[in-house]
Amino acid sequence: MLINELAKKTGISVHTIRFYEKSGLVSGHRDPKVKSNNYFHYDDVVVEKLELIRDAKSIGFTISEIAQLIEAWYDDQLSLGEKLKVLDAKLESIDEKITQLKAMRKQLKVFRKDIMNGNC
């Protein structure tokens, strides 16, 4: 399929797909039978990768982390244990962020209480 079809199928804009291509996350291929244009064609693997990218972004993965995920799942160079390490590292990162956010929330409540009591 061409990039416009890919965008419609995945709900990801052409501009964003091009960004992912430049980032090395996905790639199309030229049809060797077609000599009249330089259009890239995309297969179902690209659709799967774009869905993985979308899902990973929605839970806070960075582009760099997504690249690791794609490598882990599609290059078959990582063992099951290594794949799990990638996910475990993200879970640990999320836990750290939650701890930080809870501390920030607690401090904001203290500031709010101080303001309510006329201490600021």
C-alpha positions in Angstrom: 0.0 0.0 0.0 1.1 3.6 -0.5 1.6 6.0 2.3 -1.8 7.6 2.0 -3.5 4.2 2.4 -1.2 3.5 5.3 -2.1 6.7 7.0 -5.8 5.9 6.6 -5.4 2.4 7.8 -3.5 3.3 10.9 -5.0 6.7 11.7 -1.4 8.1 11.8 -0.7 11.2 9.6 1.5 11.0 6.6 3.7 13.6 8.2 4.1 11.5 11.3 4.9 8.3 9.3 7.6 10.3 7.4 9.0 11.3 10.8 9.1 7.7 11.9 10.8 6.8 8.7 13.5 9.4 9.2 13.9 8.1 12.8 14.5 4.6 11.4 11.5 3.1 13.1 9.7 2.0 9.9 10.6 1.8 6.2 8.9 1.3 2.9 10.2 -0.2 -0.2 10.1 0.6 -3.9 8.3 -1.8 -6.2 11.0 -2.9 -8.7 8.3 -3.6 -11.3 7.2 0.0 -11.3 9.6 2.3 -13.2 7.4 5.3 -13.6 7.5 6.7 -10.1 9.5 6.6 -6.9 6.6 5.7 -4.6 7.3 3.7 -1.5 5.1 0.8 -0.7 4.3 -0.5 2.8 3.3 -3.9 4.0 1.4 -5.3 7.0 4.6 -5.4 9.1 4.8 -1.6 8.8 1.1 -1.4 9.9 2.0 -3.6 13.0 5.1 -1.4 13.8 3.0 1.8 13.5 0.4 0.3 15.9 3.2 -0.7 18.3 4.6 2.8 18.1 1.2 4.4 18.7 0.6 2.1 21.7 4.1 2.6 23.1 3.8 6.4 22.8 0.4 6.3 24.6 2.0 4.8 27.6 5.0 7.1 27.7 7.7 5.4 25.7 10.2 7.8 24.1 11.3 7.4 20.4 14.6 5.9 21.6 12.7 3.4 23.8 10.4 2.6 20.9 13.4 1.9 18.7 14.5 -0.6 21.3 11.1 -2.2 21.4 11.0 -2.6 17.6 14.4 -4.1 17.6 13.4 -6.5 20.4 10.2 -7.6 18.7 11.1 -7.5 15.0 14.8 -8.3 14.6 14.6 -11.5 16.6 18.0 -10.8 18.0 16.9 -10.5 21.6 15.9 -13.5 23.8 12.6 -13.6 25.7 14.5 -12.5 28.8 16.0 -9.5 27.1 12.6 -8.5 25.7 11.2 -8.7 29.3 14.2 -6.5 30.5 13.1 -3.8 28.1 9.6 -3.8 29.5 10.8 -4.1 33.1 13.1 -1.1 32.7 10.1 1.0 31.5 8.0 -0.3 34.4 10.8 0.8 36.8 11.0 4.2 35.2 7.2 4.6 35.5 7.4 3.6 39.2 10.1 6.3 39.8 8.0 8.9 38.1 4.9 8.0 40.2 7.0 8.4 43.3 8.2 11.8 42.1 4.7 12.9 41.2 3.4 11.8 44.6 6.1 13.8 46.4 5.3 16.9 44.2 1.6 16.4 45.0 2.3 16.3 48.7 4.4 19.4 48.5 1.7 21.3 46.6 -0.9 20.4 49.2 1.5 21.8 51.9 1.8 25.0 49.9 -2.0 25.2 49.4 -2.6 24.7 53.1 0.0 27.4 53.9 -1.8 29.8 51.6 -5.2 28.9 53.1 -3.8 29.6 56.6 -2.4 33.0 55.5 1.2 31.9 55.9 2.1 33.1 52.4 
